[in-house]
């Protein structure tokens, strides 16, 4: 991760918005953030961690985080952080929350994330930075941004905790294959059990069994071949007999068929004669008879058509005569039609004039009514104006009594803040009391251990050393006594002429006189047991004392912090009291403010009611004014409408032509309408009827001319059709004489016969073919059985003989098949058994190997082993710098518990705990490890530039050590690494090329000042 920009507003001491341009700082490779204690330096790192993960070490979620992180003089807190991750992708994380109306209440903290794509910030679905950066919050604090007091955490972690951290940072869980191995073991065990079960069914399967079955198959197949040869000879003979039997049966069938055909022959001959007669008659008479029939039909139709045309002509002449009579009757009325139409027009004008007179009377009445209503509305408007003046005066009086709302709001906020600070102060007092009581309780508990509180560790170490020395002496004495006891045993077993069991000598000139040391050994063992128990008691006592001592130290530290916070709150409370500037209220007594606030609320309510009343009257006044405007507009419209209607009336009167208006002035409009409609209908009827009859006569004249021509044409056609019919009748008479028919009726009877001539011809033809085929087939069948004899009894006996031989063959075939199937089954089973045994051997070897792997991966053993390798590599990288910093006096190493130890080269390379390092040496070791860890993590993420932040005061280092540290940090720039330092050491600030200074100004909060040296 490489930071680009950070903006902070309203967070802790940052009252106003402050922006840090990290691009300017990181370009230098090494940069610093400096400032006095409490200036807000560490808040920068806390802001980065909080906006990325929503977590902070200083406050938990239960600590009213949103309220306590918000600056007391700010209404809103905002953090915006831009950075580039290990994939060179640019992100922005934002955290934002606000103060509500109640001072101690805030909105929920809203965290959002954006990615820079296509020149714009695109919102992301999640604001969790774990996936983007590749680190959890805990490891982010250990490797990239290391908060104050956490710098040496990695060095001092327990072995298991450090291993867990290594697993997460370097993804070592991928080496934990215990679950997969266990699954593989379970699957393999199941497969082995299945194979064992499968093999139990193959116990009788062997090569000897297969050899016996092969001999059985050979014998059965030989017997089968003999039976097959006998069966083939018998079946050939049977086939000959079957053919002979079939030939005799075929002869009988064909004899029957021939006899049946001979019976049908006379009928077929008669049918053949009828077909020939029909075909001759059809050929000579059918066409001419149809022609005669058609000629007669046309002749009849022509006669009928002639009659119809003559009748139509007569009817049409009568209609024309009737229409002319009607026209002669309508002619006088038709001549007066124009005058009648003018009368209709005049009646329409008179109707309009009478309607306009009614409309004018109604308009004059509306004008009179509108004048009266207008006078009433003007009176009402004047009354509303007077009421409005009175209410406005009352409203001005009420508003003069109203105080400035901002003053009440400021005073209320002052009282709320005062109550909040009083509550906080009381909480701190209670906490101080609890901590003091807890310290007293722990001191009493420490006194119960019978150890001095000041130098208990020294005293206990002295006692432990005495016991340890005594135990060493006791063990030494035990060894001597055991040697004496064994020598005494050998002495007692020496005999002349026998080899010494120790030196092998046959001579024993000076045999040692040994004393019995059993009692001394018993006393010695009791002493050792007592000393071991004393050591355990001292260890337990040390543990209890250490626990109580740490608890007291922590409580005293918390007491000092709480006292400082209480003093700060008291100072803030005093400052808050001095800010009370309102003379009309009492800083001590809030009741005056509450009474004033209540009175102002009553005045506010009264003002609201009066304003509502004033608005209501204004609405009524506006409504009345609008009504007056509407009335005025309506009067103007009515006057205009009256003038228009008067002009229309005069125009209509001037249009009268044949009617006098005086004749209809007193008439009702409905009577005029009835007369007009009746006259109009009469005019339309006369015009329509006259036109229809005239048009009809014209069309009838045209139609009569056409009918006359048609009548002449039909008469000519009739003469022509009569001549054609006579000619056809003469031709038919000649054909009857030629073919010897007495009359046309006989010919018609022949032709009218209903039958399928083609079908009957095919039937006679097919009969002739069938008869010829039957005669030939009968002759051939006789030739096949000539001079041969066939008896059914001999045939049946031979069939039974073949069946017996076939049954014997099939039985033998079944035996062969059964023996062959058995051989195939046993052979396949033998091959399957061999394959199962091979699989069993493979699976059994796999199961043994999986057991070895399971032991290796059990309890994360392999992962811990890999973790120790990673940790040792990390230690090796850190030692490159640690050697240089300690002038080759110290180096780091890893013990069997995956805990750090120090190799001291000034003391013959002896190993000792890292807890024995001085404060300065511990810082140097932590710095080297932090650099190595950051380098490993960020190279794992394939970053071009490695970056991390150290929030540490460097106060434990002397001038020479600071120079070494600074040279180490400066050398990182050549390695393309970026380091940020937060410190208050002035010497470091002078030597760092780029830095910013955080200044906390009274009343204005923390500010960022850049220093580009």
N, C-alpha and C positions, 0 to 999 in steps of 0.2 A: 504494500500500500504506500502511495506517495501523496501527502496532503497538498492541496492547492490553495484553499482559502477557508477561513473560519470567521463567522460573524456571530457575536454574542450580544444579546440585549436583555436586560432585566434579570440576569442570573447572578445570584449571590451578591457580590460587591459591584457588579457591572450594571450601573444604573442606566446609562445611555448606550446606544449601539456602538460596539467596537469591532473593527475588522482587522484580521491578521492575514497578510499576503504571504503564504508559505512558499510560493514560487520564488520570491526574492530571497527568502531565508535558505531554502534547500539548494539553491544554485551555489551557495558557498560551501556546501558539503558538511560543514560544522557550524552550528549556530546556537544561540543561547536565548533563554527568556529569564530575565533578571528582575529583581525587585525585593523590597523589604518583606519581612515576615508579615503575613496577613494582607498583602497587596492584591492577591488574587491570581498568583502564578499557577498554582495547582488546579485552580478552577478551569483553566484552559484544557488540561488533559481530562478532567472530569466531564467537561462539556462534550469533548470528542467521544468519549466512551458512552456517555448518556445518549447522545443523538444517534449513535450507531446501534446500540444494544438496548437502550432503555433501562440501563442498570447503573448504579453508583454505589461505591463502598461507603460513602459518608452517611447516606440516608437509605433506609429501607422503605418498602412500599407502605408499611404501617406507620411511618413517621410523618405523615401528612407531607409527603415529598413535594407536591406541587406548590403548597403554601410556603414551606420552609426554603425551597430553592429560589423562590421569587423575591427579588429585591423589594424591601419594604416601601420604597418610594416609587416603585414602578407598577404600572397596571397590566403589563404584559411582559412575558418572557419568550424569547425566540432564539433558537440556535440553528445556524445553517452551515453545513460543512461540505465542501467540494473536495473530491480526491480521485485518484486513478488507482484501480486495483491491479493485481498481478497479470491480468489479461489485457492491460492497456485500455480498459473501458473506463469512461468517466462517469461518476455518480455524484448526486447531491442528496444528502439526508437533512431533513428539517424536523425540529421539535418546536411546538408552539402551545402556549396556554395563557389564560388571562385571569385577571382578578374580577370577581363578581361584585355586585352592589355592596354586599356585606364584605367588609375588609378581609375577614379571615377565611372566606370561601373563594375557591377558584374553579375554573373549568377543568375538565379532564385534559391530561397531556396528550396531544395529538402528534404522532410521529409519522412522517411521510418520506418516501424515497422516490428519486427520479433518476433516469439514465439519459445521457446526452446522445441523441440520435438525430441525424439529418438536421443539424443546426437548431435543435429545440430540445427542451427537457420533457421527456415522456414519463408519465407517472407509472410506478411499479405496483404490483399487487401486494407485495410484502415489504415491510420495513425492517426485516431481520438481516443484519450484515454478515451473519455467520457464513452463508453460502458465497457471498460476494468476496469476502476477505479470506475465507478459508480457515478462520480461527473462531473458537468460542470466546465469550467475554473473559473468562478466567485466563485463558492462554494468550489472549490479546494483551492483557495487563502484564503478562510475564515476558512477552517477546517483542512487542512493538511499542506500546505505551506503558511504561512502568511507573505506577503512581508512587507518591512519597511514602516511605516506610515499607514498600514492597520490593525494593531493589534487591535485597539479599534473600528473598523468599525462596527462589529456586535452589540456592545453595543450602538452605537450612531445612528443606522439605524432608520428610521421612522417606525411606526407600520405596515403600508401596505407593505413596502419594506421587513421588517423582516418576515412578514407573508408569502410573496411570496417566500422568501428564505427557510423558513421552509417547505413550500409545496413541493418545488423541492427536498430538501435534504431527507425528510422523506416520499416522495411519497404520500403526503396528498391529491393529486387530486383524489385518489381512493375513497375518501369520498364524492366527489362532484357528487351527483346523480341527480342534477337538470335536466340535459338533459334527463336522463332515466325517471324521474318522469314526465317531460313535455310530452314525447312520450307516456307514459302510460296514462296520462290524456287525450291526444288527441285520443288515441285508445279507451279508456273507454267512452269518450263523443260520439264518432262515434257509438260505440256499443249501448249506451243508446238511441241515436236518432233512430237507426235501430229498437230497441226493441219497442220504442214508436210507430214508423210507423207500425210495425208488429201487435201490440195490437189494433190498430184502426179497424182492420178487424174482431175482435172477440167480438164486443160490443153486438151482438144479441145472442151470445152463452151463454146458462145457463142450469141448472139442470132441470127446468120446460120444456124447449124445448125438452130435451132428453126424459122426461116422456111421453109427447104427442106423440112423434114419436114411442116409444115402443108400445103404445096401437094400433097405426095404423098398425104396423107390425104384431101384434097378430091377428087382424081382417082379414088382407089380407091373411095371411098364412092359416087360417081356411077355407076361401072361396076357396083357391087354392087346398086344400086336397079334397073337394067335387068334384070339376071339374076333378081332377086327377082320382078319382074312376070311374066316368062315362066314361072317355076316355079309361081307361084300359079295361072295358067290351066291348066297341065298337071295339077297336083294336083287341081283341081276336076273335070276330065274323068275322071281316074282314079278319083275318089271315086264318080262315077255308075256307072262300069263295075263297081267293086267291089260296089256295092249290088245291081246286077242279078245278078251272079254269086252273091251271097249268097241272093237270092230263089229262084233256080233250085235251089240246093243245099237250101234249106229245104223246098221243095216235095217233093223226093225223100225227105227224112227223114220228113216227116209222112205220106206215102203208105205208107212201110214200117211206121210206128207203127200206122196204122189197120188194115192187113192183119193184124198180130200180134194186135190186140184182137179181131178178128172170129173168129180161130181159137180163142180162149179162151172165147167167149160160151156154147156149150153146157154146158161144165163149171160155169160160174157159175150158169146157170139151174137145174141139178140141185141145187147147193148151196143155192140160195134155197129150193127145195121142202123140203129136209131141215130147214132152220132153222125154217120155219113149223110143221112137224109136231112138232118138239122143244118149241117154245114152248107149243103147245096142250096136249101131254101134261104138261109140267112144271106148267102152271097148274092143271090139274084133279087130278093124281094125286100130285104130289111131297109136298105137306103131309100128306095123309091117310095115305099109305104110311109116312111118318116117324112119324106119331102111332101107327099100328098097331105099328110096330117098337118104339117106346118103351113102349107098354102091355104088350107081351109081355115086354120086358126087366124092367120093374117087377114083373110077376107072378112071373117066375122068381126074382127076388131075394127077394121076400116069402116064397115057399115055402122057399127056402134058409134064410132068417132064422128061420122057424118051427121048422125042424128043429134048428138050432143052439141055440136057446133051450131046447127040450125036452131036448136032450142035456146042456146045462149044469145044468139043474135036477136031473137024475138023478145027475150026478157030485157036485154039492154036497150032496145028501142023504146020499150014501155017506161023504163026508169028515166031515160032522157026526157020523155014527154012530161013525166011527173015533176022533175026538177025545174023545167021551164015554167010550169004553172006556179010553183013556189016563188021563183024569182019575180014573175009578173006581179005577185001579191006584195012583195017586200019593196018594190021599186019606189013608191011614194015616200015611205018612211026613210029609205036610204038617201033620198034626195034632201031631206031635212036633218040629216045626221050632224052636220057641221054646226048648225045653230044650237042643237041640243048639247053638243060638247062644250060650247061657250057658256051655256047656262050652268053646266056642272062646275066649270072653273069659277064663275061668279059666286056660286053657292059655297065653294071652298074658301074664297076670300071673306065672305060674310061670316062664315064659321070662325075664321081666325080673328076677325074684328071683335066679335062678341067675346072670345076667349081673352083677348088683350084687355078689354074693358074690365073683366073680372080680375085679372092680374094687377092692373093699375090700382084698383080699389084696395086689394090686399097689401100692396106696397105702401100706400098712403097710411094704412092702419099701423104697419110695422114702424114707419118713421115716427109716428106719434108716440108709440109705446117706448121706443128707444130714447126719445127726448126726456121722458119722465124718469126712466131708470138712470140716465146719465146725471141728472140733478141729484138723485139719492146717493150715487157713488161718490160724487164730489164732496158731499156733506160728510160721508163716512171717512174719506181720506183725510179731511181736516181734523177730525176727532183723533185718528190714529197718530197723526203728527204731534198733537199736543201730548198724548200719553208717552210717546217715544222721548220727548224732551224731558219729561219728569223722570223716567227710568234711567236715562243717560246720566242725569245729575246724581241719582242714587249710586250708580255704578262708579262714578268718579270718586265719590265720598268713600266707598268701600276700598277701592284700590289704593287710596292715599294711606289707609291703615295697614296695608300689606307690607311685610318686610321682604328684603332681597332673599330669594330662595337659595342662592349660592352660599350666603352666610350661614343659613341653617344647615345646609349640607356639609360645609366645612366644619362647623361646630360639632355636628353629629359624628362625622368621621374622626374628629379629635377625641371625643368621648369613647368611641368604639376602640380606637387604637390604645387609649389609656387603659380600658378594661382588659384588652388583650395583653398588654405589657404587665399589668398587675397579676393576671392569671399566670403568665409565664414566670414572673418573679416568685409567686407563691409555689409554683411547681419546682423551681430551682431550690428554694429554701427547704421544701420537703425532701428533695433528692439529696441535698447536703446532709440533712439530718440522718437519712437512711444510710448513706455511705459512711458517716462517722460512726453510727452504731455498728455497722458491719465491720469496720476496722477494729473497733474495740472487741467485738465478738471473736474475730480472727486472732487478735493478740492474746486473748484469754486462752483460745484453743492452742496457740503456740506454746504458751506457758505450761499447758498440761503435758507437753512433750518433754519437759525438764531440760530445755535447751535455751541458752541465751539468745535473744533476738538479734543482737548485733553481729556476733562472730560464730554463729552456730555451725556454719559450713567448715570453718577451720578446726573447731573443736571436734566435730564429727569425723573429719578426715584424719585427725590425729588418733582418735580412738580406733578407727578402721585400720589405720596403718599398724597400730600396736597389735590388734587382733590378727592382721595378716602376717606380721612377723612371727607371732606366737604360733600360728598355724603352719608356717613354713618350717619352723624348728621342730614342731610336733611331727610333721610328715618326715623330716630328716631322721628323727629318732626312731620313727616306725620302721624306716628302711633298714637302719642298723640292727634293730631288734629282730627283724625278719631274717636278715643275713645270719645273725648269731644262731637263730632257731634252726635254720637249714644246715648250718655247719655242725651243730650238735647232732642233727639227724644223721649226717654223713659219718660223723665220728663214731656213733653207736653202731653203724653198719659195717665198720672196718674189721676185717679178719685177716690173720696172717695167711700169706700165700694167695690172697685174692687181690685183684686189681683195685686201686683206688678209683672211685667213680668220677673224681675230679681231675686227677693228674695221671692215672693209669699205673702208678708205681706199685710194685709187689711188696716193697718194704715200707714199714710204718714205724720209724725209730722213735719219734716224739709226737705221740697222739695228743691233740689239744683236749684240755679239760674244759668242757662247756657247762655253763650254768643254765638253769631253767628260767627262761624269760617270759613265760606265758602270762604271769601276773602283770609284769611291766607292759606287755603288749595290750592287755585288757585295759589297763589304766590309760595307756597312750591313745587308744581308740576312743575312750570316753572323753578325753581331752579334745581330740580332733572334732568329735561330734558337738561338744559344747562350743568350740570356737566357730564352727560352721553355722550353728544356730545363732551365735552372736552376730556373725556377718549378715545373716538374713535379717535379724532384727534391726541392725544398723541401716541396711538397704531400705527396709520398710519405713524406718524412722526418717531417713533422708527423703524418701518419697513424700511422706506426709508433710515434713517441714518445708520441702521445696514447693509443694502445692499451696500450703498456707502462705508462704513467703511471697509467691507469685500473686496470690489473691490479694494480699495486703498491698503489694506494690501497685497492682492494677487499680485497686480501690483508691489508693492515695493519688494516683495519676488522674483518675476520674474525678476525685474530689477537687483537685487543683483546676481541672478543666471546668467543672461546674461552678467553682468559686469565681473563676475568671468570667464565665458566662453571666453569672449573677451580677458581678461588678459592672460588666458591660451593659446589662439590662437596667441596673440602677442609674448608670450614667445616661442611658437613653431615656429613662423615665424622667430624670431631672431636666434633660434637654427638652423633652416633650412638654413638661409643665411650663418651661420658660417660653414656649411657642404659643401659649394661650394669650391672645391679643384682643379678645372680645369683651368690652367693658360692661355690656348689658347682661353678661352671664357670669357664673361663678365656676371656677375650675374645680372646686371641691364639691359643690352642690349641683347635681345634674337636674334637680327638680325644676329649677327656674327655666332651664332650657326646654324641659318636657312640657311645662305649662305654656310657655310661649309657642311651642310647636303645636300644642292642641288648639290654642286661640287662633293661630294662623290657619290651621286646618278648617276651623269654623268659618273664618273670614273667606277662605278659599271656596268653601261650599256655598256660602251666600253669594259670592261673586259669580260662581258657576250658575246658580239658580237665576240670578238677575240677568246674566248674559243670555241664558236660555229664553227667559221671558222677553228680553229685548229682541232677540232673533225672531221669536214668534210674531211680535208686533210688526217687525220689519217685513216679515214674509206676508202678513196680512195687508200692510200698506202697499207692498209691491204688487200683490194680487189685485187690489182695488185699482191701482194705477194701470195695470195691464187690462183690467176690465174696461176702464174709461177709454183707453186706446182702441180696444176692440170695438166698443160702441161707436166711436168716431169713424172708424174704418167702415163699419157696417152701414152707417148713415150715408157715407159717401157712395158706397156700392149701391144702396137702395135708390139714391137720387139719380145715379147714372143709369140704373136699370129702368127707372120710371121714364126718363127722357128717351131711352132707346125704344121702349115699348110704344110710347106716344107717336114717335116717328114712323114705326112699323104700321100702326093703326091707320094713320093718314095715307100711307102708301097703298095699303090694301084697298081702301075706299076708292082711291083714284083708278084702280085697275078694273072696276065693274064695267060690263059692256052691254049685257042684255037684261039685267035684273036691277030693280030699284031697291036700295038699302032700306028705304022707309017701309017697304012691304014686309020686311023680315026683322025690323029693329026690336019688336016686342016678342019675337018667336024664341022658343027654347032651342038651344044648340043641338039637342038630340033629335028634334023634329027636322031641323035643317039637314043634319047628317043622314037621317032616314030618307028624305027626299033626294038628296044628292046621290046616295048609294043606289036607290031605286032607279033614278034616271041614268046613272052611269052603267048599271047592269043592263038596262034596256038598250042603250047605245052599243054596248059590247056585243049583245045578242044579235042585234040587227046586222052589225058589221061582219060578225063572224059567220052567221047563217048565210048572208048574201054571198060572201066570198066562197064558202064551202060549196054552195049550189052552182056557182059560176064555174069553179074549178072542176066540179064533177061533170058538168055538161061538156067541157073541153075534153076531158079524159075519155068520156063515153063516145064522142065523135071519133076520136083516134082509134078506140077499141073496135067500133063498128066497121071501120075501114079495114082493119086487120082481119076481122072475122069473115068478111066478104071474100078476101083473097084466100084464106084458109079453106073455106067451103068449096071453092072452085078446084083447089089442088086435091082435096080428098076425093071428089067425084071422079077426077081423072085416074087416081090411084086405084079406085074400086074397079073400074073397067079393066085395067091392066091385070089385077090379081085374079079376076074371073077367067080370063083367057088362059093364064098359067095353070090353073086347077084343071081345066078341061083337057089340056095337053097331057098332064100326068096321068089322068084316068085312062086315056087311050093307050099309053105305054104299058100300063098294068094289065090291061085286057090281053094284049099281045103276049106278055110273059106267062099268063095263066094257060093259054093255049099251047105255048112252047113246052112247058114243064108238066103238062097234063094235070092241072089242078082245076076242079070244078068251080071253085069260088074263092074270093079273097078271104072269107071267114076261115076256110081250111088252112090257108097259109098263116093267118094270124094265130090260129090255135097252135100250130107247130112252133112259131116264133115266141109265143107267150109262155111256153113251157119253162118252169123255173128250175134250173139245175146249173151245176158248175161244170161246163163243158170241158175245160182244161183238166179238171180233176178226174172226170170220167174217162177222158182219153188216156191220161197217165195210168189210171187203174187198169184199163184193158191192155195197155202196153206192158205194164208191170206183171200182169197175169201171164202173158205169153212168155216173158222172161223167166218167171218163177217155174212155170211148167217145164220149160226146156232144161233149167238147172236141176230140177227134181229128177227128171228122167236120166240125166247124165250122172248125178250123184248116186242113184240107185244102182246103175250099171257098175260104177267104180266100187261100191261097197260089196257087191256080189263077187267081184274079182278078188278082193282082199281076203275073204274067208273061204275061197274055193278049195275043196278037198281037205278042210280042217275041221277038228271036233273040239268042243268046249263044254265041260260040265262044272256046274257051280259047286258041287261037293268037293271035288279035287282042289278047286281054287281056294275054298275056305280052309281046307286042311293045310295047304301050303302056307297060307297067311299065318296060321297059328304057329307053324314051325319057325317062320322068320321072326315072329314076335318073341318066341322063347330065346332064340339066339341073340336078338337085339337087347332083350332084358339082361341077359348074361353079360353082354358087352358093356351096357350102361352101369351095371353093378361094379364091374371091374374098373370102369372109367372113374366111378365115384371113389373107389379105393385108392386109385393112383392119384386123383386130385387131392384127396384128403391127406395122403402121405406126403405129396409135394408141398401142399399148404403148410403142413406141420414142419417140414424141412425149412421152408422159407421163413416161417415164423421164428423157429429156433435159431436159424442163421442170423436173422435181423436182430433178435434179442441178444445173441452173442455179441454182435457188432455194437448194439446199444449199450450193453454191459461194459464193453471195453471203453466206449466213449464216456460213460458215466464215471468209470474209475479214473479216467484221465482228468475229467472235470473235477472230481472229488480231490485229486491230488493238487490241482491248481488252486482250488478254493481253500483247501486246508493250508497250503503255503501262504496264501493271501491272508487268511484269518490269523496265522501266527505273526505275519509282518504287521498286520493292523493292530495286534495286541502290543507290539513293540512301539508303534506310533502312538497308540493311546496313552501308554506310560509316558512318552515324550511330551505329549500335549496336555497331560493331566494338570489341572489347577493352573492353567496359563503358563506352564513351565517354559515352553519354547518361546512364548511371547516375551516372558521376563528375560530369557536368555538373549533374545534379539535386542530387547530394551537395554540390557547391560552393554551390548556391543555398541549401540547408538550412543549410550551415555559415555562409554570409554572414548569413542571417536570425538564426542563433544568435549570431553576433558582434554584430549590431545590437542584439539584446536585451541582451546582456552589456554593451555600451558605455553603455547608459543608466545603469547603476550604476558602471561603471569610470570614466566621465567625472567623476562626482561624487566618487568616492574619490580620484582623482588631481588634483582641482581643475582639470578641463578641460585637463590637460596632455598626457594620453595617450589613445589609443583603439586598439582591435584591428581588424585587417583580415585578408583572406585573399589570398595571392598566387596565381600561376598554378599552383603545385604543391599547392594546397589545404593550405598550411601557414600557421600564424598569424604575423603580423608586427605590429609596434607603430608607429603613426604618432605621431611626436614633434612636437607643436605648438610647442614652444619652439625647435625647429630647422627652422623653415619647413615643417613637415608632412612631413619626410622619414621614409621607412619604414626600420625596422631589425628584426633578429631578436628574438624574444621571449627568446632566451637572454641578451640584453644587459640585461634587467630585473634590478633589485636583488632581494634575497630578499623584501623587503616588497612591492615592486611585483608580483613574480611571484605572491605569495600573493593579493594583491588581484585580479589578473587571473584566477587559478584559481578564486577564490571567485565572481566574477561569472559565469564560464563554467559553473561547477557549478550555480549558481542557475538560469541560463538553460536549461541542459541538463535539469535535473530538472523545471523548469516545462514544457518542451516535451514530454518523455517522458510525464509524468503527465497533461498535458492531452490527449495522444494517446490515453491510456487512459481519458479522461473521468472523472477523479477530482474529487470535490467539493473535497477537501483534498489539497494537494501536500505531500509529506513527504520530507526526506532528512536524513542524518546526516553530520557532518564530524568525523573523528578527526584533529585537528591542534592542535599546541601553541600557535599564535599567538605563538610566541616571537620571530618575526622582525619583529613590528610594534612601533613606538614608541607612546607613550601617545595621541598624536593619531590615529594610524592605527587603533588599537584602538577609539577613540571612533567613527570613521567606520564601521568594520566593524560595531560594535555597533548604530549607528543604522540601517545597512542591514539588518541581521538583524531588528531590531525592526520596521522598516517592512513586513517580509514578513507580519506578523500581519494587517495591514490588507488584504493581498492574499489572505487565506485560505490562507496557506502555513505549514507547521510545519517548524522547523529544530531539530535536536539537535546540541549541540557537546560534544566530548570534549576537555578541556584541563586544564592544571595552573596556568594564569594566575589568580592570586587576584583581580585587579581585575575580570575578567570574571564570576567567581562572585558577587561582591558586587552586580553590576548585573543579573544574570539573575534573574527572579522565582521560577522554580521550578528546582530542581536536586537531584541526589543526589550524595553523596560516597562514594567507594570507599576503604575503609581496610583495609590488610593487616596484621592483628594477628599477632604471633609465636605460632605454635602453634595458632592458630584459623583462619587463612586470611582471605580477603577478605570484607568485610561491606558491605552497602548501608545508607547513612544518608540519610534524606530531609531536604530543606531546603525548606520552603514559606515563602518570604519574604513 
